[in-house]
């Protein structure tokens, strides 16, 4: 099972997504904002399948550094 990571980097932000191939479903996505500033923001979201019960769930973590 192949995975592909797409990255978009700007002057003060970095965005990324990890895709499961070949169905192109998103496994992980996140963003770093305000890189180089005092209040860096980071957000990551992961959607994965639980193998035993074949259910999907989402984990979201947000971290703000001041």
N, C-alpha and C positions, 0 to 999 in steps of 0.2 A: 504494500500500500504506500504510494508516494505522497509526499507532502510538498507544497510550494509556499514560500514566504515572499510576500510583496511588501516592499518598504518605500515609504514616501518621506524624504527628509527635506526640511526647510531650514531657514536660518535659526529659528528658535523652537521648532517642533519636529517630532519624529512619529510617524504613524506606521502601523504594520498590521498585516493579516496573514494567518497561516491557513491554507486551504488543503482539504483532503481531496486527493485526486482518485479517480477521474470524475467524481460527481460534483466537484467544486464547492462542497459545503465548507463553511467557515468553522475552524476548530478554535482558533484564538485570534483576538484582535485587540489592539491597544494603541495608546497615544501618550507621548511625553510632550507636555506643553510648557512654555516659558523656560526653556533650557537657557541657562546663563543668567537667569534672574533669581531674585530671592525666593519667590514663591513658586517653585517647580510643581507642576501638577502631573500625575501619572494615573492612567486608568487602563485596566486590562479586563477583558471579558473572555471567558472560555466556555464553549458549548461542547460537551462530550457525551457519548452514549454509555450508559451503564450496561455492561455485557450480560449480567445475569437476568435482569428484568426487562432488558431491551427498551429502556426509557431514556429520555433526554432530559438533561438538567443544565442549568446555567450558573456559573460562579462569576460574580463580579467583585472586583477589588478596586478601591479608589484610595490613593495615598496622596496627601498634600503635605509638602515639606515647606515649612516657613522659616 
